[in-house]
Amino acid sequence: MHALWRDLGYSGEENREIRLGITARILGLPELDSSAALTRGQADQVIAALRERQQRTAPAQGGDQ
C-alpha cells in the first residue's frame, strides 16, 4: 500500500491525514486513525482502489500488448 501511495504522490508524514481520509472514504468509514487498524480485507479493498486510480492517472501507453 505504501508503494502505491508513493506512486500516486501521497508519501511522507506530511500526507498522512490525506491518506487516512482517502482510505476512510474508500472503505465508507467516517474516519480512520491509523492504517494499522485495517483488516486484511479492508487493506485489499484499499489496494484495489489505489491500483485503479494509478491506472487511470498513468500516462497512456502506446500500442496494444
C-alpha positions, 0 to 999 in steps of 0.5 A, a space after each residue: 500500500 505504501 508503494 502505491 501511495 508513493 506512486 500516486 504522490 501521497 508519501 511522507 508524514 506530511 500526507 498522512 491525514 490525506 491518506 487516512 481520509 482517502 482510505 476512510 472514504 474508500 472503505 465508507 468509514 467516517 474516519 480512520 486513525 491509523 492504517 494499522 487498524 485495517 483488516 486484511 480485507 479492508 487493506 485489499 479493498 484499499 489496494 484495489 482502489 489505489 491500483 485503479 486510480 494509478 491506472 487511470 492517472 498513468 500516462 497512456 501507453 502506446 500500442 496494444 500488448 
